[in-house]
Amino acid sequence: MLSKTISLGLHGISAGRVDIEVDIMRGLPGFTIVGLPDSVIRESRERIRAAIENSGYEFPPKNYIVNLAPAGFKKQGANFDLPVAMSILKSTQQIFCDIGTIPMVGELSLDGRVKPVRGVISMVIALYRLGFRQIIVPYHNRIEASAVDGIDIFPVENILMAIDVFQGNASPFERGELPGRVQEYLHDFSDVRGQENAKRGLEIAAAGMHNILLYGAPGSGKTMLARRMPSIMPGLSKGQAIETTMIHSAAGILQDNGMLVALPPFRAPHHTASEVALVGGGTNPGAGEVSLAHNGVLFLDEIVEFRNNVIQALRQPLEDREVTVARAAGTVTFPADFMLVAAGNPCQCGYLFDEEITCTCSQQKISQYFQKIAGPVIDRIDMELLVNRVAYRDLVDNVQSESSASIRDRVMRACEIQRARFRDAPVRFNSRMSNREIRKYCRLDPGDEQFLESAVKKMNITARSFFKILKVARTIADLDSSEKIEKKHLLEAISYKNLNRNYKML
């Protein structure tokens, strides 16, 4: 007897409908799956057999043919276990309900329990767009799935509960207030002693989502400052949270019992990371660190230690805010709208600009090291910040430093100004402005324009850096609640493009 069910398969972070057909053919007992299944799906026979028998049903020795349609794209993952098991029960006439009305996903354990799967939120969104208004999901994925309004979620813990859904003996999951990760941060700026200039620079970067480079002597606090960056950034809107959760869920790293990612993610890959690990790819294309940092921070500590091809791979996502991975299995596009925070020493020994310890590097080594930092990627960084050693008096001072919450309030006010400014534009932050928007929102008085022109010529600033100075100045003005960019805002913005100038002064 032929039976049909509906499920979903992942392709990148998006999902597509998969129709599952099970038929019993003449011949010796067997279990064949067709439709481009991966190894995880092909070895599902024993999982499904044990789950059916341990749920109180039989797995008759027959010749089963399982078809996953459409056959044109590769299916991967264990999310087809539950619908295949239900189709087998229907084909063997052990259940008589109509199992083709409600799509379902779920991996089976040997005792019949339904285990969580990756990418459920993407699957629910895909189903809603296809016109379905019900879905059966693993119990552990219920909160993630309920983020999408307008579709009934039936969470099940085992095969028997799935059968109850089709027999009309189960109620959909009752949505409460959509839970998100608790607004708690492991790191707070109140723990930072001194470094007022650095904290000011990070505040500007957070307010406008500007890429920033921190460079200075070892032990000056670059990593400590960078790890506190998410604590001064606004929380994610519901749309951003759903989009970020889709990426994390598809990658299998969603935690907190499947709750939405409500805080800006912070990703800090090791400097030995490969190009695929950073930007994504693989045989079956998956998201890389730049996509996992979407709507958050990508922190590259000791940026000079990363391989050159890895750093060069950042050029496209920094410009396009997305990554397109082309493989034989297909082409997948992942969102990658992140803030880059890079940190590194200014020279091989690290003490080039230190006021207390003398640098021991030769001029040739310094020049070679500078070339590693000041490559094509540095031109795509908005702000360059020299982090000096913390003074002894600041270390022993008992005065409480400003908290992240206080800084975040100012950042959020600046973000509200930008949200109002760009309400009819596709951008949300000053750092994302196009040349057309820069001309519209970054107008200068004639005197200030002449001053900026003189500074650009004197500092030999590239065209890309020129526009970045204007964007940073616009953010500084927003933090100052100023409608126009003033000379003081330009001066501060120019001070954050200091890498070349500091090296030339040696």
C-alpha positions in Angstrom: 0.0 0.0 0.0 1.3 3.4 -1.0 1.4 6.1 1.7 2.5 9.8 1.5 3.6 12.3 4.1 5.1 15.8 3.9 8.3 17.0 5.4 11.0 19.6 4.8 14.7 19.7 3.9 17.3 22.3 4.6 19.3 24.1 1.9 21.7 26.5 3.6 19.5 28.4 6.0 16.3 28.1 3.9 14.0 25.1 3.8 12.0 23.4 1.0 9.1 21.0 0.9 9.9 17.3 0.6 7.2 14.7 -0.2 7.9 11.3 1.3 6.4 8.3 -0.4 6.6 4.8 1.0 5.5 1.7 -1.0 5.8 -2.0 -0.4 7.0 -3.9 -3.5 7.3 -7.5 -4.3 10.6 -9.2 -3.6 12.9 -10.1 -0.7 12.7 -8.0 2.5 14.6 -4.8 2.0 14.7 -1.0 2.7 15.7 1.3 -0.1 15.7 5.1 0.0 15.9 7.1 -3.3 15.9 10.8 -4.0 19.5 11.9 -3.3 19.7 11.0 0.4 22.9 11.5 2.3 24.6 8.9 4.5 22.6 9.9 7.6 19.3 9.3 5.8 20.5 6.0 4.2 21.4 4.5 7.6 18.1 5.5 9.1 16.6 2.0 8.5 17.7 0.5 11.9 16.7 3.7 13.8 13.2 3.6 12.3 12.8 -0.1 12.8 13.8 -0.1 16.5 11.7 3.0 17.1 8.5 1.4 15.6 8.9 -1.8 17.5 9.7 -0.1 20.8 6.6 2.0 20.3 4.4 -1.1 20.4 4.0 -1.6 16.6 5.5 -4.1 14.1 8.0 -3.7 11.4 7.0 -6.5 9.0 9.8 -8.0 6.9 8.8 -6.6 3.5 10.5 -4.8 0.6 10.1 -1.1 1.4 10.8 1.6 -1.2 11.1 5.2 0.2 11.1 8.1 -2.2 12.1 11.6 -1.3 10.7 14.1 -3.8 11.7 16.2 -5.6 14.8 14.1 -6.4 16.7 17.1 -7.9 18.4 18.3 -4.7 20.4 16.5 -2.1 18.6 15.7 1.2 20.6 15.7 4.4 19.9 15.2 8.1 17.8 13.0 10.3 14.7 15.1 10.2 12.9 12.6 7.8 12.9 9.8 10.4 9.5 10.6 11.9 7.6 11.0 8.6 9.1 7.8 7.1 8.2 5.9 10.2 4.6 7.2 10.1 4.4 6.2 6.4 5.6 2.7 7.1 2.9 2.4 9.8 0.3 3.6 7.3 1.6 1.3 4.5 1.4 -1.7 6.8 -2.1 -0.8 7.8 -1.2 -0.4 11.5 -2.7 3.1 11.6 -5.6 4.4 9.5 -5.6 8.2 10.0 -4.7 10.6 7.2 -1.1 11.3 7.7 -0.7 13.5 4.6 -2.4 16.6 6.0 0.1 17.9 8.5 3.9 18.2 7.7 6.3 16.8 10.2 10.0 16.7 11.0 11.9 14.8 13.7 14.8 12.4 14.3 14.0 9.1 16.1 15.8 7.5 18.9 15.7 3.7 19.2 13.1 3.8 21.9 10.7 5.8 19.8 11.4 9.3 21.2 11.5 12.2 18.8 14.7 14.1 19.1 15.3 17.7 18.0 16.6 18.6 14.5 18.3 21.6 13.0 16.6 24.5 11.2 13.1 24.1 12.5 12.4 27.8 12.4 13.4 27.9 8.7 11.1 25.0 8.1 8.1 26.7 9.8 8.7 29.9 7.8 8.8 27.9 4.5 5.6 26.0 5.4 3.8 29.2 6.1 4.8 30.7 2.8 3.6 27.5 1.1 0.1 27.9 2.7 0.3 25.3 5.5 -1.0 26.3 8.9 0.1 23.2 11.0 3.3 21.3 11.6 4.5 18.5 13.9 7.9 19.2 15.5 10.1 17.7 18.2 9.1 18.9 21.7 12.6 20.4 22.2 12.0 22.7 19.1 8.6 24.0 20.2 9.7 27.4 21.3 11.9 28.0 18.3 9.0 27.0 16.0 6.4 29.1 17.8 8.3 32.3 16.8 6.4 32.3 13.6 2.8 33.5 14.0 -0.1 32.1 12.1 0.8 28.5 12.2 -0.2 25.8 14.8 2.7 24.0 16.4 2.2 20.4 17.6 5.2 19.4 19.7 5.6 15.6 20.1 7.9 13.6 22.3 7.4 10.2 20.7 5.7 8.4 17.8 2.6 7.8 19.8 2.1 11.5 20.4 2.5 12.1 16.6 -0.3 9.5 16.0 -2.5 11.3 18.5 -2.1 14.5 16.5 -3.5 12.9 13.4 -6.3 11.2 15.3 -7.4 14.6 16.7 -6.4 13.9 20.3 -3.8 16.6 20.7 -3.9 20.4 21.0 -1.5 22.9 19.4 1.2 24.5 21.5 -0.1 27.5 23.4 2.1 30.5 22.7 2.9 32.8 25.6 5.2 35.8 25.5 7.9 34.9 23.0 10.9 34.0 25.2 14.4 35.1 24.3 17.8 34.9 26.0 17.8 36.7 29.3 19.4 40.1 29.0 22.5 39.2 30.8 26.1 39.8 29.8 29.1 38.0 31.1 31.3 41.1 30.6 30.6 44.7 31.6 32.5 47.9 31.0 32.3 48.7 34.7 35.1 46.2 35.2 37.4 48.2 32.9 39.9 50.5 34.6 41.0 53.6 32.6 41.0 53.3 28.8 38.5 56.2 28.5 39.6 56.9 24.9 39.2 53.2 23.9 35.7 53.0 25.5 34.7 56.2 23.6 35.8 54.6 20.4 33.9 51.4 21.0 30.8 53.4 21.9 31.0 55.2 18.5 31.5 51.9 16.8 28.5 50.3 18.5 26.3 53.3 17.7 26.9 53.1 14.0 28.0 49.4 13.5 31.4 50.6 12.4 34.2 48.1 11.9 37.1 48.8 14.2 40.8 47.8 14.7 42.3 47.8 18.2 46.1 47.8 18.2 48.6 48.3 21.0 51.1 46.6 23.3 50.4 43.1 24.8 48.4 43.3 28.0 46.9 46.7 27.2 43.3 45.3 27.3 42.4 44.9 23.6 40.7 41.5 24.0 39.1 42.6 27.3 37.5 45.6 25.6 36.4 43.7 22.5 34.6 41.0 24.6 32.5 43.7 26.2 31.3 45.1 22.9 28.0 43.2 22.8 27.0 44.6 26.2 26.7 48.1 24.8 24.9 47.1 21.6 21.1 47.3 21.4 19.2 44.0 21.6 17.9 42.4 18.5 14.4 43.3 17.1 12.1 40.3 16.6 12.9 40.3 12.8 16.6 40.3 13.5 16.2 37.7 16.3 14.3 35.3 13.9 16.9 35.8 11.1 19.8 35.2 13.5 18.1 32.2 15.0 17.6 30.7 11.6 21.3 30.8 11.0 22.2 29.3 14.4 19.5 26.7 14.2 20.6 25.5 10.7 24.2 25.3 12.1 23.1 23.2 15.0 24.4 25.6 17.7 21.1 27.0 19.0 21.1 26.7 22.8 18.9 27.8 25.7 16.2 25.2 25.0 15.6 26.5 21.5 14.9 30.1 22.5 15.4 32.9 20.1 18.8 34.6 19.9 17.8 38.0 21.4 21.3 39.4 22.0 23.9 40.3 19.4 26.0 37.2 18.8 29.7 37.4 19.5 32.0 35.1 17.5 35.7 34.8 18.1 37.4 32.2 15.8 40.9 31.2 16.5 43.6 32.5 14.2 44.2 29.0 12.9 40.7 28.9 11.4 40.4 28.0 7.7 38.8 30.0 5.0 35.8 27.6 5.0 35.4 27.9 8.7 35.4 31.7 8.5 33.2 32.4 5.4 31.4 29.1 5.0 31.4 26.3 2.5 32.1 22.6 2.6 30.8 19.7 0.6 27.3 20.5 1.7 27.6 24.3 2.1 27.2 25.5 5.7 27.4 28.8 7.4 30.8 30.2 8.5 31.8 32.5 11.3 30.9 35.6 9.4 27.3 34.4 9.1 27.1 33.1 12.7 28.1 36.7 13.7 25.2 38.1 11.6 23.6 41.1 13.5 26.5 40.9 16.0 30.3 41.0 16.4 33.0 39.1 14.6 36.1 39.4 16.7 39.5 38.5 15.1 42.1 38.5 17.9 45.7 38.7 16.7 44.5 39.5 13.2 48.1 39.4 11.8 48.3 35.7 12.7 45.4 34.7 10.4 46.5 33.3 7.1 46.4 35.8 4.3 43.9 34.0 2.2 41.5 33.9 5.2 41.8 37.6 5.7 41.3 38.3 2.0 38.1 36.2 2.1 36.6 38.8 4.3 36.6 41.4 1.5 33.3 40.3 -0.1 31.2 39.9 3.1 32.5 43.3 4.4 31.2 44.9 1.2 28.1 42.9 0.3 26.9 41.9 3.8 26.4 38.4 2.5 28.4 35.3 1.4 27.6 33.3 -1.7 29.1 29.8 -1.6 29.1 27.9 -4.9 29.7 24.1 -4.8 28.8 21.1 -6.9 25.9 20.4 -4.6 24.5 23.9 -5.3 24.9 27.6 -4.6 23.9 29.0 -1.2 23.8 32.5 0.0 24.2 33.3 3.7 23.6 36.7 5.3 26.7 38.2 6.9 25.9 41.7 8.2 28.3 41.9 11.1 30.6 44.4 12.9 34.2 43.4 12.5 36.3 44.0 15.6 40.0 43.2 15.0 42.9 43.3 17.5 46.6 43.0 17.1 50.0 44.1 18.2 51.6 47.0 16.2 54.9 45.0 15.7 56.4 41.6 16.2 57.5 42.4 19.8 54.4 44.4 20.4 55.9 47.5 22.0 56.2 49.8 19.0 54.0 52.6 20.4 54.5 51.7 24.1 55.6 54.6 26.4 57.4 52.4 28.9 59.0 49.5 27.0 61.3 50.1 24.0 60.6 48.2 20.8 63.3 45.8 19.7 62.2 45.3 16.1 64.3 46.5 13.2 62.8 49.0 10.7 62.6 46.2 8.2 60.6 44.0 10.5 58.3 46.9 11.4 57.7 47.6 7.7 56.9 44.0 7.0 54.6 43.8 10.0 52.8 47.0 8.9 52.1 45.5 5.4 50.4 42.6 7.1 48.0 44.9 8.9 47.5 47.6 6.3 46.3 45.4 3.5 43.1 45.7 1.5 41.0 44.7 4.4 42.2 47.6 6.6 40.8 50.0 4.1 37.4 48.5 4.8 37.7 49.2 8.5 36.1 52.5 9.7 38.1 53.1 12.9 41.6 52.4 14.0 42.2 52.8 17.7 45.5 52.8 19.5 45.1 51.1 22.9 47.7 52.3 25.4 48.9 50.6 28.5 46.7 51.3 31.6 48.3 53.7 34.0 49.1 52.4 37.5 46.8 55.0 39.1 43.9 53.9 37.1 44.5 50.2 38.1 44.4 51.0 41.8 41.7 53.6 41.6 38.5 52.6 43.5 36.3 54.9 41.5 33.5 52.8 39.8 33.8 52.9 36.0 30.8 53.6 33.8 28.6 50.6 33.3 27.7 49.0 30.0 24.0 49.8 30.6 24.8 53.5 30.8 26.8 53.5 27.6 24.1 51.4 25.9 21.5 54.0 26.7 23.5 56.6 24.6 24.1 54.0 21.9 20.3 53.3 21.7 19.4 56.9 21.4 21.8 57.3 18.5 20.3 54.2 16.9 16.8 55.7 17.2 18.0 58.8 15.4 19.4 56.5 12.6 16.2 54.5 12.5 14.2 57.6 12.0 16.6 58.9 9.4 16.6 55.7 7.3 12.9 54.8 7.8 12.4 54.8 4.0 15.8 53.3 3.1 17.1 49.7 3.1 19.9 50.6 5.6 19.7 50.9 9.4 23.1 52.2 10.4 25.4 55.1 9.3 28.1 52.6 8.4 25.9 51.1 5.8 25.1 54.4 3.9 25.6 54.4 0.2 27.3 57.4 -1.6 23.9 58.8 -2.4 22.9 58.7 1.3 26.2 60.2 2.3 25.6 63.2 0.0 22.1 63.6 1.5 22.9 63.2 5.3 26.5 64.2 5.6 26.4 67.7 4.2 29.1 70.1 5.6 29.4 73.9 5.9 31.8 75.4 3.4 34.4 76.0 6.1 34.2 72.5 7.4 34.3 71.1 3.9 37.5 73.0 3.2 39.0 71.8 6.4 38.2 68.2 5.5 39.6 68.6 2.1 42.9 69.9 3.5 43.1 66.9 6.0 42.4 64.4 3.2 45.2 65.8 1.1 47.7 66.0 4.0 47.0 62.5 5.2 46.8 61.0 1.8 43.5 59.3 2.5 41.9 57.0 0.0 38.4 57.6 -1.4 37.0 54.7 0.6 38.6 56.0 3.8 37.2 59.5 3.1 33.6 58.2 3.0 34.3 56.2 6.2 35.4 59.4 8.0 32.1 61.0 7.0 30.1 58.0 8.2 31.9 58.0 11.6 31.5 61.8 11.9 27.7 61.3 11.3 27.6 58.8 14.1 29.5 61.1 16.5 27.0 63.8 15.6 24.1 61.5 16.4 25.6 60.7 19.8 25.8 64.4 20.3 22.2 64.8 19.2 23.4 67.2 16.5 21.5 67.5 13.2 24.5 68.6 11.3 28.1 67.4 11.3 30.4 70.0 12.9 34.1 70.5 12.8 34.6 68.9 16.2 32.9 65.8 14.9 35.1 65.7 11.9 38.2 66.1 14.1 37.3 63.1 16.2 36.4 61.0 13.2 39.8 61.8 11.5 41.6 60.9 14.8 40.3 57.3 14.3 42.0 56.9 11.0 45.5 57.0 12.5 47.3 53.8 11.6 49.2 55.1 8.6 50.0 58.4 10.4 51.4 56.7 13.5 53.7 54.5 11.4 54.9 57.4 9.3 55.8 59.3 12.4 58.4 56.7 13.4 
